[in-house]
Amino acid sequence: MKHVGILVATMLLASTSAGCASTAPTTASMHGDASRPAQSSGWIRSELYFAVGNEDGTGVIDDARWRAFLDAEVTPRFPDGLTVLDGYGQWRFQQDGRLVRQRAKVLVVLHEDGGRRREDIEAIRLAWKRMTGHESVLWARSAVEVSF
């Protein structure tokens, strides 16, 4: 009986190993379409985090005001496309340790890297701060490969 158990275990190991070998990962490739490149490098994913209320959690900015901001400040600078995600965030003030929680909008833009695009992002951040009186708009950037 011991040998049967060892034989079954050996067969299971062999079949499992064979299954793993046949499902080995392959190198992924990015394919485009006729109007866009199959793959491009030198692109950036920029994420901008906008609080949609005052820093004390009051004065929520409604959807109509947000859309007006997008139409006036963002779309003219990035007319080829963008994504907006609804979020919720929190942070702690350094001075008094007060915790602030509020809704947020996350703007995601994929764009070529370069000085002009950085200026566009800075102009959007400045426009939001002027409109709302907020002290900051978080900007996170990372290099990405894109395919359309």
C-alpha positions as CSV (number, residue, x, y, z in Angstrom):
1,M,0.0,0.0,0.0
2,K,2.9,2.4,0.7
3,H,4.1,2.0,-2.8
4,V,0.7,2.8,-4.2
5,G,0.6,6.0,-2.2
6,I,4.1,6.9,-3.4
7,L,3.1,6.0,-7.0
8,V,-0.1,8.2,-6.8
9,A,1.9,11.1,-5.3
10,T,4.6,10.7,-8.0
11,M,1.9,10.7,-10.8
12,L,0.2,13.8,-9.3
13,L,3.5,15.6,-9.1
14,A,4.3,14.7,-12.7
15,S,0.9,15.8,-14.0
16,T,1.1,19.0,-12.0
17,S,4.5,19.8,-13.2
18,A,3.5,19.1,-16.8
19,G,0.5,21.4,-16.4
20,C,2.8,24.1,-15.0
21,A,5.2,23.7,-17.9
22,S,2.4,24.1,-20.4
23,T,1.1,27.3,-18.8
24,A,4.4,29.0,-18.4
25,P,4.1,32.8,-18.7
26,T,4.8,34.3,-22.1
27,T,6.1,37.7,-22.9
28,A,3.1,40.1,-23.3
29,S,3.0,42.3,-26.3
30,M,1.0,45.4,-26.9
31,H,-0.9,45.7,-30.2
32,G,-2.3,48.9,-31.6
33,D,-4.7,49.7,-34.3
34,A,-4.3,51.3,-37.7
35,S,-4.5,54.9,-36.4
36,R,-2.3,54.5,-33.3
37,P,1.2,53.0,-32.6
38,A,1.4,49.5,-31.4
39,Q,3.5,50.6,-28.5
40,S,4.9,53.9,-27.4
41,S,7.4,54.8,-24.7
42,G,8.2,58.1,-23.2
43,W,4.7,58.5,-21.9
44,I,3.7,59.6,-18.4
45,R,0.6,58.8,-16.3
46,S,-0.3,61.9,-14.3
47,E,-2.8,61.7,-11.5
48,L,-4.1,64.8,-9.9
49,Y,-6.1,64.6,-6.6
50,F,-8.6,67.4,-6.1
51,A,-10.5,67.8,-2.8
52,V,-14.1,68.7,-3.7
53,G,-14.8,70.7,-0.6
54,N,-13.1,73.1,1.8
55,E,-10.3,71.8,4.0
56,D,-12.6,71.8,7.0
57,G,-14.9,69.4,5.1
58,T,-17.6,71.9,4.3
59,G,-18.5,73.7,1.1
60,V,-18.7,70.6,-1.2
61,I,-18.1,71.5,-4.9
62,D,-21.0,70.1,-6.9
63,D,-20.8,68.1,-10.1
64,A,-21.9,71.1,-12.3
65,R,-19.0,73.2,-10.9
66,W,-16.6,70.3,-11.4
67,R,-17.7,69.8,-15.0
68,A,-17.3,73.5,-15.7
69,F,-13.8,73.4,-14.3
70,L,-13.0,70.3,-16.6
71,D,-14.5,72.1,-19.6
72,A,-12.6,75.4,-19.0
73,E,-9.2,74.2,-17.6
74,V,-8.6,70.5,-18.4
75,T,-10.2,69.6,-21.7
76,P,-8.6,72.4,-23.7
77,R,-5.1,71.2,-22.5
78,F,-5.8,67.5,-22.9
79,P,-8.5,67.2,-25.6
80,D,-7.5,63.7,-26.7
81,G,-8.8,62.1,-23.5
82,L,-8.8,61.8,-19.7
83,T,-10.3,59.8,-16.9
84,V,-12.0,61.1,-13.7
85,L,-12.5,58.9,-10.8
86,D,-14.6,59.6,-7.7
87,G,-12.6,59.1,-4.5
88,Y,-12.5,59.6,-0.8
89,G,-9.4,60.8,1.0
90,Q,-8.0,61.9,4.3
91,W,-4.9,63.5,5.7
92,R,-3.7,64.9,9.0
93,F,-2.7,68.6,9.4
94,Q,0.9,68.8,10.6
95,Q,0.3,71.8,12.8
96,D,-2.5,70.6,15.0
97,G,-2.9,66.9,14.2
98,R,-6.4,67.4,13.0
99,L,-7.7,64.7,10.7
100,V,-9.6,65.9,7.6
101,R,-11.8,63.5,5.6
102,Q,-13.5,64.4,2.3
103,R,-14.6,63.5,-1.1
104,A,-12.1,63.8,-4.0
105,K,-11.8,63.7,-7.7
106,V,-8.9,61.9,-9.3
107,L,-7.9,63.1,-12.8
108,V,-5.9,60.6,-14.8
109,V,-4.1,61.8,-17.9
110,L,-1.8,59.7,-20.1
111,H,0.5,62.1,-22.1
112,E,3.9,62.4,-23.7
113,D,6.6,63.6,-21.4
114,G,7.9,67.1,-21.9
115,G,8.0,70.7,-20.6
116,R,4.8,71.7,-22.4
117,R,2.8,69.0,-20.6
118,R,4.3,69.8,-17.2
119,E,3.2,73.4,-17.8
120,D,-0.3,72.3,-18.7
121,I,-0.5,70.2,-15.4
122,E,0.8,73.2,-13.4
123,A,-1.8,75.5,-15.0
124,I,-4.6,73.1,-14.0
125,R,-3.4,72.9,-10.4
126,L,-3.1,76.6,-10.2
127,A,-6.5,77.2,-11.6
128,W,-8.1,74.8,-9.1
129,K,-6.3,76.5,-6.2
130,R,-7.5,79.9,-7.4
131,M,-11.0,78.7,-7.8
132,T,-11.3,76.9,-4.5
133,G,-8.8,78.6,-2.2
134,H,-7.2,75.2,-1.5
135,E,-3.5,75.1,-0.7
136,S,-2.6,72.1,-2.8
137,V,-3.5,69.7,-5.6
138,L,-1.5,66.4,-5.3
139,W,0.3,65.4,-8.5
140,A,1.6,61.9,-8.9
141,R,3.6,61.0,-12.0
142,S,4.9,57.7,-13.3
143,A,6.4,56.4,-16.6
144,V,4.1,54.1,-18.5
145,E,4.1,52.2,-21.8
146,V,0.9,52.7,-23.7
147,S,-1.0,51.0,-26.5
148,F,-4.1,52.2,-28.2
